[in-house]
Amino acid sequence: METGNMRNVFVVSSDNTKDMSEARKFGKLRAVFENPKKPYDTARLISQARFVLQNFEEGDYLLMVGDPSLCAVCMAVLSETCGKINVLSWDRRYFTYINQEWDFYIEDDIES
């Protein structure tokens, strides 16, 4: 990936104890939430996610790190405005991240 063409990697919860060097290969790391305190002020966190993720563009990535409920908030917020969301998933076999594209605009092919 060329330096001038770097994308953003939106990290759900920043965690300085984790090595995220592999994620940096996909783009510049940007935290959605930084050390939110429990119990959560859910209205404030949803507003914060909307504010930070308004800068999410096609080709950017979401890195699901942290509380699963905060990960769900980020996916829900992104699905409000983005048809396709690139999610980085850790591959334990090769010790690297792989991209999973979630396309929310695909027509349902499942028959009831």
Secondary structure as GFF3:
##gff-version 3
##sequence-region A 1 112
A	DSSP	three_ten_helix	3	5	.	.	.	ID=ss1
A	DSSP	beta_strand	7	13	.	.	.	ID=ss2
A	DSSP	alpha_helix	21	24	.	.	.	ID=ss3
A	DSSP	beta_strand	27	33	.	.	.	ID=ss4
A	DSSP	alpha_helix	42	53	.	.	.	ID=ss5
A	DSSP	beta_strand	61	63	.	.	.	ID=ss6
A	DSSP	alpha_helix	68	81	.	.	.	ID=ss7
A	DSSP	beta_strand	84	91	.	.	.	ID=ss8
A	DSSP	beta_strand	96	103	.	.	.	ID=ss9
###
